[in-house]
Amino acid sequence: MKILVVEDEPVLRDGLVDLLHGDGHRVDGVADGVEALERGTEPGYDLIVLDQMLPGLNGLEVCRRLRELRPTLPILILTARGAEEDKVRGLEAGADDYVTKPFGTRELLARIEALARRVRSGAEPPLLLEADGCRIDLGRCEARRGESRRALTAREAQILRCLFQHRTRAVGRSELLERVWGKRGDLKTRTVDMTMANLRHKIERDPAEPRIVVTVKGVGYAWGQP
């Protein structure tokens, strides 16, 4: 993979670049959040290793903005903060995984490989989806039906990506909580259903009779178009 390492401590940044080079990846390193956001939007990068504490823009803000601009980009956050609430904030910002400093090199490489497998195991959906007369641009987070345009949130685009990627089966609410929100799947919450209702009003001809995102009773949701 081509990986961008974002770390303001020079010794650690150089060590990470060398480690990932040695593991067979192409790696670039940057030292601040502003450059990380600029470089991270480049389509050539397959994964970002992102420190949470950065000059310019902090890592969480970089993560949020990148998630909006590139919803499918894997992001691994590094931080010296190990409290549960800090991890939750990182996941809520859109991170796919979270590693606390100090960390072992084997653990870091294993987590990066796990993210790589996740990407390889599900073929990336096209950025443009056509469904029931609605044109959905996942890259721009936008849905168009005729002359009408509706902006999608990054989370709504992630939901559509996930459902399309797994369109041969239904995706449960707990799985969506884990994949899209980064929360425990056993949480009792109506967040998924409320978000889905808003999404349907943006993309469906008739939200009461959805054809793009359908409810599978007792399971969750599924991509409804062939």
C-alpha angles and dihedrals in degrees: 000000000000106000132190114210114202112193129137096204104088098208093050093043092052090045092053092047091051092045094052092043088054089052091058102263131128106238139188125185131210131179109212141045097244093057090041091058092047095048095038092063090061108107095224096076118093098187140007126216102202130190113218098218109060137151118246098018121013119239095254092056091046089051093050093050095045090049089056093047098039109022095179099048113117111234125191115192123211119199144159089221112094102174116122093238090056091052091048091052090052093050092045088053087061105266117152095208141003131215123189122218129272093047135166118249091232091055093050093048091047092052092048090049090050090054090047091052090050090055094045095045094059116046109233110257117236114266090237119058125185115202131160092337094312120118110209119195107196093183094055095033092234137130123201129192112177107312093338118102126191125188116230124210117238088251093053089051089050091052092052091046091051094048093047092046090053096034094138090071144024118270115221125229090244091054091050090050090054099041101039106024099029090229132130111279093225094063114123103231141132092215095110095049093046092049091047091052090054091046092052091054088057101046110022127085088219115013089199090061104032120191102173099049112024131188117240105205114240093005116056133251139333140191102260102197123086 
